Amino acid sequence: MATPNYGYEKRQKELAKKKKKEEKLREKANRKLSPSSDGLAPGDPETDVASLEHDAPTVPELPTKNG
């Protein structure tokens, strides 16, 4: 009876893992280059329309030494 080749199985798993990781990175890069309305996260300041409707936060004036 032949013995299992664990090294081959491990290598195949590593290759599959590497391929999956590369595919994820490629998809992430594609989403970054061409954002679509499908992937918008609610509350994301870059994509949330409600946050664009509000005025920008104002910085309070610092007190001066003269007054």
Rosetta silent file (secondary structure, phi, psi, omega in degrees, C-alpha in Angstrom):
SEQUENCE: MATPNYGYEKRQKELAKKKKKEEKLREKANRKLSPSSDGLAPGDPETDVASLEHDAPTVPELPTKNG
SCORE:     score description
SCORE:     0.000 S_00000001
   1 L     0.000  138.856 -178.026    0.000    0.000    0.000 S_00000001
   2 L   -80.444  146.980  178.367    1.288    3.466   -0.904 S_00000001
   3 L   -89.612  148.956  179.357    1.872    6.059    1.790 S_00000001
   4 L   -66.278  143.525  178.602    0.199    9.467    1.554 S_00000001
   5 L   -96.362   87.268 -176.226    2.336   12.253    0.158 S_00000001
   6 H   -66.375  -31.829  178.524    1.695   14.899    2.785 S_00000001
   7 H   -62.630  -39.540  178.603    4.207   17.293    1.248 S_00000001
   8 H   -65.928  -45.384 -179.979    2.232   17.328   -2.016 S_00000001
   9 H   -61.483  -42.149  179.188   -1.051   17.924   -0.195 S_00000001
  10 H   -62.778  -43.181 -179.757    0.483   20.743    1.811 S_00000001
  11 H   -63.062  -39.492  179.030    1.887   22.365   -1.323 S_00000001
  12 H   -64.617  -39.917  177.392   -1.494   22.169   -3.042 S_00000001
  13 H   -64.428  -42.367  179.110   -3.151   23.854   -0.042 S_00000001
  14 H   -62.893  -41.549  178.783   -0.494   26.583   -0.044 S_00000001
  15 H   -64.730  -41.527  179.026   -0.991   27.213   -3.759 S_00000001
  16 H   -64.887  -40.372  179.255   -4.773   27.410   -3.338 S_00000001
  17 H   -64.230  -43.042  179.600   -4.363   29.799   -0.415 S_00000001
  18 H   -63.911  -42.646  179.848   -1.958   31.990   -2.402 S_00000001
  19 H   -63.161  -42.871  179.744   -4.311   32.048   -5.396 S_00000001
  20 H   -64.121  -40.939  179.998   -7.269   33.021   -3.205 S_00000001
  21 H   -64.494  -43.435  178.386   -5.253   35.801   -1.552 S_00000001
  22 H   -62.846  -39.686  178.456   -4.149   37.207   -4.914 S_00000001
  23 H   -63.472  -41.673  177.823   -7.745   37.131   -6.164 S_00000001
  24 H   -62.551  -43.662  179.261   -8.902   39.044   -3.082 S_00000001
  25 H   -63.686  -38.826  178.836   -6.194   41.658   -3.570 S_00000001
  26 H   -64.398  -44.126  178.934   -7.132   42.020   -7.248 S_00000001
  27 H   -64.796  -39.395  179.189  -10.815   42.493   -6.366 S_00000001
  28 H   -63.232  -41.587  178.633   -9.914   45.003   -3.667 S_00000001
  29 H   -64.950  -39.352  178.878   -7.813   46.989   -6.140 S_00000001
  30 H   -65.326  -40.080  178.409  -10.659   46.957   -8.665 S_00000001
  31 H   -65.669  -37.559 -178.686  -13.117   48.236   -6.053 S_00000001
  32 H   -68.223  -37.364 -178.993  -10.706   50.984   -5.066 S_00000001
  33 H   -74.345  -38.912 -178.368  -10.225   52.105   -8.673 S_00000001
  34 L  -130.498   81.960 -179.285  -13.899   52.034   -9.625 S_00000001
  35 L   -67.024  139.377  177.728  -16.141   52.418   -6.582 S_00000001
  36 L  -120.149  167.159 -178.245  -19.738   51.425   -7.123 S_00000001
  37 H   -72.781  -12.236 -179.566  -22.841   52.038   -5.060 S_00000001
  38 H   -69.729  -37.593 -172.587  -22.988   48.342   -4.133 S_00000001
  39 H   -95.531   15.216 -178.399  -20.019   48.440   -1.785 S_00000001
  40 L   -75.301  133.193  177.643  -20.854   51.611    0.130 S_00000001
  41 L   -94.617  134.369  178.753  -20.780   51.260    3.872 S_00000001
  42 L   -65.857  137.294 -179.706  -23.393   53.232    5.797 S_00000001
  43 L    85.063    0.641  177.979  -21.831   55.989    7.841 S_00000001
  44 L   -72.579  119.126 -175.024  -18.674   56.070    5.756 S_00000001
  45 L   -61.610  -25.856 -179.641  -17.705   59.761    5.676 S_00000001
  46 L   -76.177  -27.803 -172.976  -16.370   59.499    2.131 S_00000001
  47 L  -119.175   -7.349 -176.709  -19.555   58.015    0.723 S_00000001
  48 L   -80.135  117.768 -177.722  -22.299   59.010    3.159 S_00000001
  49 H   -66.966  -35.389 -178.627  -24.542   61.616    1.535 S_00000001
  50 H   -62.463  -35.606 -179.856  -25.956   62.726    4.873 S_00000001
  51 H   -71.448  -24.199  179.080  -22.510   63.746    6.085 S_00000001
  52 H   -77.326  -23.563 -178.225  -22.056   65.896    2.971 S_00000001
  53 H   -76.102  -24.757 -178.975  -25.262   67.814    3.687 S_00000001
  54 L   -81.601  152.427  176.260  -24.019   69.088    7.048 S_00000001
  55 L   -68.657  153.622  177.341  -21.750   72.081    7.366 S_00000001
  56 L   -65.647  145.020  179.483  -18.109   71.424    8.101 S_00000001
  57 L   -62.875  138.535 -179.269  -17.284   71.560   11.814 S_00000001
  58 L   -94.388  147.306  178.771  -16.070   74.967   12.887 S_00000001
  59 L   -93.502  124.950 -179.989  -12.988   75.460   14.994 S_00000001
  60 L   -65.935  145.768 -178.806  -13.647   77.649   18.031 S_00000001
  61 L   -71.154  139.508  178.711  -11.585   80.776   18.157 S_00000001
  62 L   -81.409  139.533  178.326   -8.725   80.704   20.584 S_00000001
  63 L   -67.040  143.536  179.310   -8.700   83.444   23.217 S_00000001
  64 L   -96.650  165.795 -179.351   -6.027   86.064   22.710 S_00000001
  65 L   -69.042  -26.686 -176.114   -3.837   87.574   25.387 S_00000001
  66 L   -84.801  -10.111 -175.943   -5.441   91.003   24.856 S_00000001
  67 L  -178.091    0.000    0.000   -8.963   89.992   25.436 S_00000001
